[in-house]
Structure formats: C-alpha cells, structure tokens
Amino acid sequence: MTNPKPRACKTINELNIGDEFRQPYTITHADVQKFAELSGDFNPAHFNEDYAQGTIFKTRIAHGMISVAKFSGIFGMDLPGLGAIWGAQSVKFLAPVQLDTPYTAIATLKEKDEKKAVFTCRVEATDGTVMLEGEGTLYPIPQKVKDKMEADGTLAPLLA
C-alpha cells in the first residue's frame, strides 16, 4: 500500500486568518483497538459494554486523543500541509465521542505572526454539539525551504 501524499504545502504568507479545513470521520472499534495498542490505554470504558453502561456515558466511548489525532492529519496533509511542524496543542474534552458515529474535525486559522500559525481546533457532531475544542500552534514550511524545493524539483513529487 502506498501512503497518501500531502495535498497542500503552505507557508505562513500563504495562510489567511479564517482559513479552515473540515475533516469528517467516524471512529470504529478497530480504531479504538489500534489506539489502545499504541497508547497502552485499555480502560474498560472503551472496550467493555457492560462496564460502560454503568458509567455516566452509558455506552462505550472512544479515546479522546483519537479525535485530537485527527488534527495531525489536517495539519500535516491539508492546512498548512507538507513541512508543517506541530508545536503545541491545548484541548478541552466537552462531550464523549461515541463509536460508529459521524463527527467533523475543524481547524480554523485564528492568528499568525512571521513564523507561527495558531488554529482553533474543534470536533462537532452532526447536530452541532461540540465534542472538544482547543488551539494548535503550527510552524508552516519556511518560504526559503519551499522555494528551494520548487527550484530543484523535489517539492512536486511529494504532493498529491
């Protein structure tokens, strides 16, 4: 299998306040299993329906960090895309993300300076309920690096 290529490669000067990317997703049991294997978090709230029915959620829930990880895909592939480095993230979990339910991860450029971009990050359910919110600080590809890659022909083969 070939990994997908980034669809964008934006420098700080190519970003505009209000730029937004929306990524729909659904978390499956297989996703929860893979994340638990990676993180070591096998909390029964994620795996045991009988246990989960006794919690305030009344059903199994996904690990909150799976939803946060959706922003890694947005930042590295679409906005800003190739070359971006994720420098910081804050997050508040406001509601549980359930399995096999559609959600949308939304990143919106809030502010920028000469080197970094701050994005609001939120996950919404189809009814508009906000499941989590926070801010991510990104360092897009430097202009001189992108210019050099374009000049020597190494950028285009890396992009979709």
C-alpha positions as CSV (number, residue, x, y, z in Angstrom):
1,M,0.0,0.0,0.0
2,T,1.3,3.5,-0.9
3,N,0.8,6.2,1.7
4,P,-1.2,9.2,0.6
5,K,0.7,12.4,-0.2
6,P,0.1,15.8,1.3
7,R,-2.5,17.9,-0.6
8,A,-1.0,21.3,0.4
9,C,2.2,23.0,1.3
10,K,1.5,26.5,2.6
11,T,4.0,28.9,4.0
12,I,3.0,31.4,6.7
13,N,2.5,34.1,3.9
14,E,0.1,31.8,2.1
15,L,-2.2,31.4,5.1
16,N,-5.0,33.8,5.8
17,I,-6.9,34.4,9.0
18,G,-10.1,32.4,8.8
19,D,-8.7,29.6,6.5
20,E,-10.5,26.5,7.5
21,F,-10.3,22.8,6.9
22,R,-13.0,20.3,7.8
23,Q,-12.3,16.5,8.1
24,P,-15.3,14.2,8.5
25,Y,-14.5,11.0,10.4
26,T,-16.0,8.1,12.3
27,I,-14.2,6.1,15.0
28,T,-14.6,2.3,14.8
29,H,-13.9,-0.5,17.3
30,A,-10.8,-1.3,15.1
31,D,-9.6,2.3,15.6
32,V,-10.0,2.0,19.4
33,Q,-8.2,-1.3,19.4
34,K,-5.2,0.2,17.4
35,F,-5.1,3.2,19.6
36,A,-5.1,1.1,22.8
37,E,-2.3,-1.0,21.4
38,L,-0.3,2.2,20.6
39,S,-1.0,4.0,23.8
40,G,-1.4,1.2,26.3
41,D,-4.9,2.5,27.4
42,F,-7.2,-0.4,27.6
43,N,-9.7,1.3,30.0
44,P,-12.9,-0.7,30.0
45,A,-14.8,2.4,29.2
46,H,-13.5,1.9,25.7
47,F,-13.9,-1.9,25.5
48,N,-16.5,-3.4,27.8
49,E,-20.1,-2.5,27.1
50,D,-21.3,-3.9,30.4
51,Y,-18.9,-1.8,32.3
52,A,-19.6,1.3,30.2
53,Q,-23.3,1.0,30.8
54,G,-22.6,1.8,34.5
55,T,-20.7,5.0,33.7
56,I,-22.1,8.5,33.1
57,F,-21.8,7.8,29.3
58,K,-24.0,4.7,29.4
59,T,-22.1,3.2,26.4
60,R,-18.5,2.6,25.2
61,I,-16.7,5.8,24.2
62,A,-13.6,6.4,22.0
63,H,-10.3,7.6,23.5
64,G,-10.4,11.4,23.3
65,M,-6.9,11.5,21.9
66,I,-8.1,9.7,18.7
67,S,-10.1,12.8,17.9
68,V,-7.2,15.1,18.7
69,A,-5.0,13.0,16.4
70,K,-7.3,13.9,13.5
71,F,-5.8,17.3,13.6
72,S,-2.3,15.8,12.9
73,G,-3.7,14.6,9.6
74,I,-5.2,18.0,8.9
75,F,-2.1,19.9,9.8
76,G,0.4,17.6,8.0
77,M,-1.7,17.0,4.9
78,D,-4.0,19.9,4.2
79,L,-3.6,23.1,6.3
80,P,-0.8,24.1,6.3
81,G,0.3,20.7,4.9
82,L,3.8,19.4,3.9
83,G,6.6,20.7,6.0
84,A,4.4,21.9,8.9
85,I,5.6,21.2,12.4
86,W,3.0,21.0,15.3
87,G,4.5,22.9,18.2
88,A,1.7,22.9,20.8
89,Q,-1.8,21.9,21.5
90,S,-4.4,22.7,24.1
91,V,-7.7,20.7,24.3
92,K,-10.8,20.6,26.4
93,F,-13.0,17.5,26.2
94,L,-16.6,18.6,26.3
95,A,-18.6,15.6,25.4
96,P,-17.8,11.9,24.7
97,V,-17.1,10.7,21.2
98,Q,-19.0,7.5,20.5
99,L,-18.1,4.7,18.2
100,D,-19.6,4.4,14.7
101,T,-20.9,7.9,14.9
102,P,-20.0,10.7,12.4
103,Y,-18.1,13.7,13.5
104,T,-16.1,16.5,11.9
105,A,-12.7,17.9,13.0
106,I,-12.5,21.6,12.1
107,A,-9.2,23.6,12.1
108,T,-9.5,27.4,11.6
109,L,-6.6,29.8,11.4
110,K,-7.1,32.3,14.3
111,E,-3.8,34.3,14.2
112,K,-0.4,34.2,12.8
113,D,2.9,36.0,13.0
114,E,6.1,35.8,10.9
115,K,6.8,32.1,11.8
116,K,3.8,30.5,13.5
117,A,0.1,30.0,13.0
118,V,-2.5,29.4,15.7
119,F,-5.5,27.3,14.8
120,T,-8.7,26.8,16.7
121,C,-9.5,23.1,16.8
122,R,-12.9,21.7,17.4
123,V,-14.8,18.5,16.8
124,E,-18.5,18.7,16.1
125,A,-21.2,16.0,16.0
126,T,-23.7,16.2,13.1
127,D,-26.2,18.1,15.3
128,G,-23.6,20.8,16.0
129,T,-22.6,19.6,19.5
130,V,-19.0,20.5,20.2
131,M,-17.2,17.4,21.5
132,L,-13.8,19.0,22.0
133,E,-12.1,22.4,21.5
134,G,-8.7,23.8,21.7
135,E,-5.8,25.5,20.0
136,G,-2.9,24.2,18.0
137,T,0.3,26.1,17.2
138,L,1.9,25.3,13.9
139,Y,5.1,26.2,12.2
140,P,4.5,26.0,8.4
141,I,7.3,25.2,6.0
142,P,9.7,28.2,5.7
143,Q,9.4,30.1,2.5
144,K,13.1,29.6,1.7
145,V,12.8,25.8,2.1
146,K,9.7,25.7,-0.2
147,D,11.4,27.9,-2.7
148,K,14.5,25.7,-2.8
149,M,12.3,22.5,-3.2
150,E,10.4,24.1,-6.0
151,A,13.6,25.3,-7.8
152,D,15.3,21.9,-7.6
153,G,12.1,19.9,-8.4
154,T,11.8,18.0,-5.2
155,L,8.5,19.5,-4.0
156,A,6.1,18.4,-6.7
157,P,6.7,14.6,-6.3
158,L,5.9,14.9,-2.6
159,L,2.5,16.4,-3.2
160,A,-0.7,14.8,-4.3
